[in-house]
Structures are given as structure tokens and as C-alpha cells.
Amino acid sequence: MKKVLIFLILIINSLFAIQISSTKVKNANTLLLELTQKDISDVKLTFEKSNIDFKVHPFKTNSFYALLPIDYYTNSGKYKIIISYLKNNKREFIGQEIFVEDGNYKSEIIKVQKSKVTLNEKDKIRTQYEYKEAMDIYNTSSSKIFWTKDFIYPMNSKITSNFGNKRVYNDTIKSFHSGTDFKAAIGTKIKAINDGIVVLAKDRFYAGNSIIIDHGQGVYSCYFHLSKMNYKEGDYVKRGEIIALSGDTGRVTGPHLHFSIRINSKLIDPLQAILILNQLNN
């Protein structure tokens, strides 16, 4: 599961360095940027219309980090990242060019119950409420970081559908697969991928029984279509604890675990995100 990522180190001067996980990135993948320098503050990153605050690095002294999720719908091409910070009451700016590559995600045709595609008015209202409820969570970034160890997979099982696959439901609804599906018979144990606080645990129209965990500083993990939930909202969970059992609730073609990660509110490839997040500890 673990893979060593080679960081590009950009030396600005003898006392200042930016590390970036790569200058080439697929759409719906995440970049990690790290800065090391004393006596700077208010470090920010601007990419397109996104403005992201650097956080104090939890594992390195005199360092800051930022996670930059590239939106799924970002076109391939050259882009510029602008990094700024305050030093001696003066704002300094640094530019870094990156290239976004097309992820070349595959297409899938999915057959589900008609009622899960053509919604009645009651279900429309429900799904709209559930979407807003979830986005209110994802758009909130807690200042505290809850994890201290590497992230793990929620289970060791065959992947039946990769993140990002373009989907057509009953020949009418087009979207993309927002997570990674793991093969799992009903009742298979599911682990928390790291420490965090359960911020949602409920039955939802599309996702069925759902658990969302806040890992801190804009990182959320999501576990959908569950048959049983072992934790409730507000509970603190530790990495590796059995938070739920897999199932076939919600809009599904059969039992499995749908696993996803959001970073700074954006849906990104969860398995690539785990690789990136684990670089913070190393």
C-alpha cells in the first residue's frame, strides 16, 4: 500500500525551501506543499479560485504545510500556484508552475432501481437537504489535527470500482464515481483509516447508512452503504477501530463498501490521498 514519493525541493535562498510532491498531477489528485523557514507567518496558497491557508506542520519544526486538491473537472494544462507569507511585516510572493494531466478515467454503465434515478418530490427534497448537510460539514475545517500516525485502508479487499470512473445510471444520469469501492459481503468489518471525530452517522437516500469522520484541518473520510454503524455523531474514534459493517443500503447494485476522502471540501482519489497524507509523517 505504501509508496515512496519523491519531493521536488525548490531552494529560494539558503534559509528557505519549498517542497512539492510533484509538478505534474492528475485531475482529482492531491498535492502536498511544505515550507521551511523561521520567522514567517500568515502563509497562504492561491490556485485558480481556491485560497488555502498553510497550517503549522504537525511533525516538523519551523515548517508549514498545505494540501492542494485538484478538482475533478480541472482541464489539463499548465497552471500557476502562488504562495505568499509575511516576513518582517512585508508580504512576499513566490510562484510555482504545475501541469495538470488528464486522469483518463474509464466509463461504467450502472443499472439500479428506477426510483433511485427518477425521484419523486419527497425524495428530491430529502436528497437536497442531505447534500447541503454534507457540504456544510465538508466546508468546515477544524483547526486541530487529530492524527499522529499513517493512514490505513478501511479494509483489505479487492477493489471493484476505481475512483473517477465516468458513470451512466440507467442510460440517463451521468456523473463520476466519487470514491473507491471495495468488495465486501454484508457484515464485513470496516476500520477507521485514522483518528478523528464522527461528524455524521445516519441513513441517507443515495449513500445508505453513512459514517463521516473529521480527521482535522479539512480532511474527511467517508464510509457508505453500511449495514451497521458502531459509532454516533460526536464520538472519537481511533485508527483501526471497527466503526461499521458493510452492507447494501442506499443506491447500490449489491453489497460493498464505498470509501471516499474529501480534502478542503473537494472529492479526490482517496487512495492517492492516503499516499500524500502519509508523507506528512515522513
Disulfide bonds with the S-S distance in Angstrom:
none
